[in-house]
Amino acid sequence: MGLALAWPASAQNDAATPAVADHGVSVPLPDEPSVLAVDADAAAEKRAAIVEVPLPEEPTQLIVEHAAPHAPAAVAAAPSSPSIDIPPPDLPAVTVVIDPPSATVAALEPAILRDALKAYVDGGGKPSTPVARLGKKEREQIAAFYAARNDEPLWILAGPPGPAAKRLQAQIATAEDDGLDLAAYPTPRLDAVAGEDAASAEIALSVAAVAYARDARGARIEPSRLSNLITPDIDLPAPAEILASVAGAEDAGQALAAFQPPHPGYLALKAKLHELRESTGAVRQERDEFEGPPLRFGSFDERVPLIRARLSLASKSDTAYDDDLIAAVKSFQRERRVRATGIFDQRTADLLSGRIRSNPGAIGLGDIIANMERWRWLPQDLGARHIEVNLPEYTLRLYEDGKVVHRTRVVVGKTTSPTPIFSHMMDHVIVNPSWYLPPSILKNEFLPKMAADPLYAQRLGYEVIRRGDRISVRQPPGERNALGFIKFMFPNQHAVYLHDTPSRALFGNEKRAFSHGCVRVENPFRLADFVLGDQGFDEKRLRAMIGKGERTIRFKQALPIHLTYFTVGVDDAGRLVRREDLYGYDGRVKTALGVGPDGRRFAHATSLPQARQP
């Protein structure tokens, strides 16, 4: 609040009172009241109007106004004393600050909003405020949400912008902290919404909220189009769910942020994304000073003085890309272990600007963003008790209440037969399982060998089952069985599962990609103890069943299992670590998202590659 002080008119009217004048202090009094306004709260940028009120140059008599009716008599009775003349201080001009009023709009009429929504849904009207891109179905659902509330606005209400709109917009402004593209969620300037733009501003805010929330849940790319073996069940929230959540919340911004993955692994990557941006000085969406076409001998370019300065060469008056600059560029390229061509191409520019590191194995912002995106492929609730298998890490973890209670090595699919990526529910185990050869193995490996050697199956102990024109091959239970003595089932479209193996020596390898797609588990009976022990089937009891016929044990409560693919993560010591991109998915994800190695947007991904096998 501002503080204003003014001399009252009574002070001037009492100027002729002699009883007080004899003992008063002479201080100048202006003909008109002077105003001192102190604005303690307003920020400097809000000081819009400044008025200077000068103090008078000559002193006038100030009569101290008595505080009570009997004061004059008391003063008159006091012994006389000489008056003291105090010269007026050299005071500066007084500055009065007048705050501009907050931007206000008239009440947005439902009929106007209804018409604007119809134009937005139909695509026949272009809102005056840019809006995020959504499909026709989502646009219709937004309009239906408003229709259900009689087209009453959520954000642009009568008067100045409210806290709900401001908090929503503030959260959207942090989109890049979560690896999202801020440019994909345009919002209006709340301090400059004119009456005729109110409907467009209202729509833009709601559309931005819907687009942000859906992207936070994984709507930016369709994983199955990257590979037929990436089939997570992404549960995208409906526009009505999103708008009801944020509009009904005490803090709309926090409600919107809640659509981001809550998992510790995601949050750790988010923190590292921030750290890496800070450490490399990466400025969001900035234009690189070295950006431009390649420079060769004979080129003339405005970037030449910048390049010379960065390479510590003497400055020149012209902008020629000459011999001494080429020699310096070659030397720089050799230092960074890239081909020394002397051509100032994009990679050289990136290295010189610090946007990327010379170490090919260094973890870039784009790598972190791609792995953050893969966290969006998982359910918001992983399960209080669940299994995670991270394929590039060759590791299985069993979690209980957020803590790892069991960890073991696994063997995953070869690069030619990758293990799929998805989430499901494990509901039973089979002890002493039979193995029916999958169609791919039967067709590509087994049948050609049977054709060359009719006794091939018999020598291996396999059973060939013929039903008309169809042939299946079964390997009976036993120590030579490819599934070992136990398998963990979660029926799925890929026909994969966890299982034991007779080839236990493979667990000693650092790189363990040897299977046809299923996941082989080291110490499988130990895992079974953890998941079935509360049903009375501990490791000892389960091992006692070996060789006694096939036995199925169903879970009382299904156990969530998540087959994941994280090539970048944060270890227990808080260090950022990289794992081999076993199936080459990182590049596909970054391309689909439109991000480069340094995390900067090189394009908006308008189309995705067709699904293909790795």
Secondary structure, 3 states (H helix, E strand, C coil): CEEEEECCHHHHHHHHCHHHHCCCECCCCCCCCCEEEEECCCCHHHCCEEEEECCCCCCCCCCCCCCCCCHHHHHHHCCCCCCECCCCCCCCCEEEEECCCCCCECCCCHHHHHHHHHHHHHCCCCCCCCCCCCCHHHHHHHHHHHHHCCCCCCCCCCECCCHHHHHHHHHHCCHHHHCCCHHHCCCCCHHHCCHHHHHHHHHHHHHHHHHHHHHHCCCCCCHHHCCCCECCCCCCCCHHHHHHHHHCCCCHHHHHHCCCCCCHHHHHHHHHHHHHHHHHCCCCCCCCCCCCCCECCCCECCCHHHHHHHCCCCCCCCCECCHHHHHHHHHHHHHCCCCCCCCECHHHHHHHHCCCCCCCCCCCHHHHHHHHHHHCCCCCCCCCEEEEEEHHHCEEEEEECCEEEEEEEEEEECCCCCCCEEEEEEEEEEECCCEECCHHHHHHHHHHHHHHCCCHHHHHCCEEEEECCEEEEEECCCCCCCCCCEEEECCCCCCCCEECCCCHHHHHCCCCEEECCCEEECCHHHHHHHHHHHHCCCHHHHHCCCCCCCEEEEEEEEEEEEEECCCEEECCCCCEEECCCCCCHHHHHHHHHCECCCCCECCCCCCCCCCCCC
